[in-house]
Amino acid sequence: MTANMSLDHDDVNKLTESTYKNVMEQFNPGLRNLVNLGKNYEKSVAAMTLAGKAYFDAVSKIGETASVSPVSRELGVVLMEISEVHRKVHLELEENFKRFHKEIIAELERKTEMDVKYMTATFKRYQTEHKLKQDSLERSQTDLKKLRRKSQGKQVTKYEIKENEYMKTISSRQSDMQKFIADGCREALLEEKRRFCFLVDKHCMFSYHVTAFHEKAKELLAVKLPSWQDKCSDATKVPDTVMTMIKGLRTPVSGSPEASPRVERYNRNNGDSMVPPPAPQLKAQISPLVNMFNQDASITSTYASTSDHNSDQGSMEDGGSLSLSRSVSIGSGLNVGRKQRVRTIFPHTAGNNNTLLSFDDGDIIMLLIQEDKDGWLYGELENTRQRGWFPSSYCRPYNEPLIPNSLGTPVRCLSVASLPEQEEEEPVLLPPPDYTDGKMSSPVRMVSSSTPSTQNTIFLPNGVGKAPFLGGGNPFATVKLRPTVTNDRSAPIV
């Protein structure tokens, strides 16, 4: 029984000593290493938050750059909001690691130094007391053995009393030894557990703070994240204000050169001509210029092409071909800067459509839009100043007659628009005006350089001499002029 008790005593004592040694040789050095690693962790997090702040400051600056853009202004605001939210997240992270340092690292560092001394002293005290008790028990046992050797062969009654006293002493010391070892083992195990509990409790608290940090970060981000994603969901979407501005920039502007001050009354702003104004149904006077057109020309190609040279006009009697060229008449300086004009060859009635232009055949129309729009042209009727759309096939280029040249130079018939040469076709014959006296004058024959200037007068069917540049809505069209001589192709000398 004593041997078994001794064996149990030794096992428990070994457990106690191993527990103390584990705390002293494993746990406390581990705490020292944990403190060092924790300090490195703090430095890393501080460096991370510093780098994060620098990064999101740069994001905010990019957002400020984008905020001045009309199309990316909202995205710039989003970038600045993202930067601000992450700045708050980093501040919360810094606060968490301040608590981490205060509640864990500093505590572990302080307690580790104290615990090393405490555990060393406690273990040493246990070993000392254990040794004293062990020695006392062994002495009692040795004394008992000696007494029993002496009592052999002698009076038993004399030694029985002493032997009983030794037995009681040994039993008492054994009980005390067992109690000491049990209490020492229990105390050692509890000391070990208290240290692990402390470590677990501190990290549970840190985990709680980290959880609170992540919940707050989630709250900060989750509130804004849907609106941020909505702003960048469609990279092709342009704000309405920008679209309005772009549409305003797309408003077509006439490319025609500005007219000189002498013809300022023809310089109309064509920027609003894309939206035709209402055109009332007004009847215009029929022009007496009958034999002005005798060629087939597509009105579309007429206004689309240009010619760099003037075509000579042949005799109407021989070929009947008329070549139209440059847009500025060399016969009169008043034609410089004028817009292109056409003459109607068929009447047109707008009806109930107020966007169309009504006219009679022979009317002169000034083009406000130079390009053909699906067979339609837009212009202003010169004698009524009404504007509207009309079919391009209802008109021909208008050619102004020239003032006869007294110097004998060949006279060239030039139109307002630059036109390519065109094929012949039968001339459009219009009925003679009802106010003519006698027969219609024969077609005007262009004179050669040898013809005297007195024969260069152009007579209209009504018998009134009329300067070519005075046609088509000129306010002086009703003035009757005498045959003139122009030596320098300037204004006529009356």
Secondary structure by P-SEA (a helix, b strand, c coil): caaaaaaaaaaaaaaaaaaaaaaaccaaaaaaaaaaaaaaaaaaaaaaaaaaaaaaaaaaaaaaaacccccaaaaaaaaaaaaaaaaaaaaaaaaaaaaaaaccaaaaaaaaaaaaaaaaaaaaaaaaaaaaaaaaaaaaaaaaaaaaaaacccccccaaaaaaaaaaaaaaaaaaaaaaaaaaaaaaaaaaaaaaaaaaaaaaaaaaaaaaaaaaaaaaaaacaaaaaaaacccccccaaaaaaaaaaaccccccccccccccccccccccccccccccccccccccccccccccccaaaaaaccccbbbbbcccccccbbbbcccccccccccccccbbbbbcbbbbbcccccbbbbcccbbbbbccccccccbbbbbcccccbbbbbbcccccbbbbbbcccccccbbbbbccccccbbbbcccccccccccccccccccbbbbccccccccccccccccbbbbccccccccccccccccccccccccccc
